[in-house]
Amino acid sequence: MILGIGTDLADIERVAGTLEKHGARFIKRCFGAEESQKVEKLAEGAVHLRAAGYAKRWAAKEACAKALGLGIRNDIYLKDIVVVNSPDGQPQLILSGGAKDRLTAITPQGMTSNIYVTLTDEASMALAFVVISADAVSTGAQK
């Protein structure tokens, strides 16, 4: 069962301008340590790659908040949604705080939630798409 979907489009140049103007303050306020370490490692000083990395993660946070049905408000903060990568590189979202509370609230009893995210960028835009679903909890019993 689908609990929510969300998408967001972020302007990479706008994020680049914010990084230039506010730098570490912007990063610390909006991104988790795992996110900033990943972006900085991948970008290795390349301004556009750095901005694109943060823009994709920004879009993922916004898309997830939309899929949760509230957006970035009502006790859901940007740092409550963290983009990490699986060992094979697939992006994944880890929720904490108000975002995790909201996910728990919208997940029907007896079900477990799953979050799927995809990220992409092209030229000056970054896009994220998030689907939150719920499946029945497996009891392990076979019939």
C-alpha positions in Angstrom: 0.0 0.0 0.0 1.3 3.4 -0.9 1.3 5.8 2.0 2.7 8.8 0.2 4.7 10.1 -2.8 6.7 13.3 -3.2 8.9 14.9 -5.7 11.1 18.0 -5.6 13.2 19.9 -8.1 16.2 22.0 -6.9 18.1 24.6 -8.8 21.8 23.7 -8.5 23.0 27.2 -9.2 20.8 28.5 -6.3 22.4 25.9 -4.0 25.8 27.0 -5.3 25.0 30.6 -4.4 23.8 29.6 -0.9 27.0 27.5 -0.4 29.1 30.5 -1.5 27.3 32.9 0.7 26.7 30.8 3.9 29.1 27.8 3.4 29.6 25.7 6.5 26.7 27.3 8.3 24.2 26.2 5.6 25.7 22.7 5.5 25.6 22.3 9.3 22.0 23.6 9.6 20.5 21.5 6.8 22.6 18.3 6.3 23.8 15.4 8.4 27.5 14.6 8.8 27.1 11.6 6.6 25.7 13.7 3.8 28.3 16.4 3.9 31.2 13.8 4.1 29.8 12.0 1.0 29.3 15.2 -1.0 32.7 16.6 -0.1 34.5 13.3 -0.9 32.7 13.0 -4.3 33.2 16.6 -5.3 36.9 16.9 -4.4 36.7 20.6 -4.7 34.7 20.8 -7.9 32.2 23.6 -7.3 29.4 22.3 -9.6 29.7 18.7 -8.4 29.6 19.9 -4.8 26.5 22.1 -5.4 24.8 19.3 -7.4 25.4 16.8 -4.5 23.8 19.1 -2.0 21.0 20.0 -4.4 20.1 16.4 -4.9 20.0 15.8 -1.1 18.0 19.0 -0.6 15.5 17.8 -3.1 15.3 14.4 -1.4 14.6 16.0 1.9 11.8 18.1 0.4 10.3 15.1 -1.6 10.3 12.9 1.5 8.6 15.6 3.6 5.9 15.9 0.9 5.5 12.1 0.9 5.0 12.2 4.6 2.2 14.6 3.9 3.4 17.7 5.8 6.4 19.3 4.1 9.2 20.9 6.1 7.1 22.1 9.0 5.1 20.8 12.0 8.2 19.5 13.7 9.8 18.0 10.6 13.2 19.6 10.0 15.7 19.1 7.1 18.2 17.3 9.4 15.5 14.8 10.4 15.8 13.4 6.8 19.3 12.1 5.9 20.4 10.7 2.5 22.8 7.9 2.8 24.0 5.3 0.3 23.9 1.5 0.5 27.2 -0.3 -0.1 26.2 -0.6 -3.8 25.6 3.1 -4.0 21.7 3.2 -4.0 20.4 6.3 -2.2 18.4 5.6 1.0 16.7 7.8 3.5 17.1 7.6 7.3 14.5 9.4 9.3 14.8 10.7 12.9 12.9 13.2 15.1 9.6 14.6 13.8 10.0 12.8 10.4 10.3 9.4 12.0 7.4 10.2 14.3 5.3 11.2 11.3 6.3 8.0 9.5 5.2 5.9 12.5 1.9 7.8 12.7 1.0 7.2 9.0 2.0 3.5 9.0 -1.0 1.3 9.8 -0.8 -1.0 12.8 0.6 -4.4 11.8 2.5 -3.0 8.9 6.0 -2.0 8.3 7.0 1.0 6.1 9.5 1.2 3.3 11.0 4.4 1.7 12.2 4.4 -1.9 14.1 7.4 -3.3 15.7 8.1 -6.6 17.9 11.1 -7.3 19.2 12.7 -10.6 20.6 15.9 -11.9 21.0 17.4 -15.3 22.6 20.7 -16.2 21.3 23.1 -13.6 18.5 21.1 -12.0 18.4 18.2 -9.4 15.4 16.0 -9.0 14.3 13.6 -6.2 11.3 11.3 -6.2 10.2 9.5 -3.0 7.6 6.7 -2.5 6.6 5.6 1.0 4.8 2.2 1.2 3.6 -0.2 3.8 3.6 -4.0 3.8 2.1 -6.5 6.2 4.6 -7.5 8.9 5.9 -11.0 8.1 5.3 -13.4 11.0 7.6 -16.0 9.6 4.9 -18.6 9.7 4.3 -20.6 6.6 1.0 -22.1 5.6 
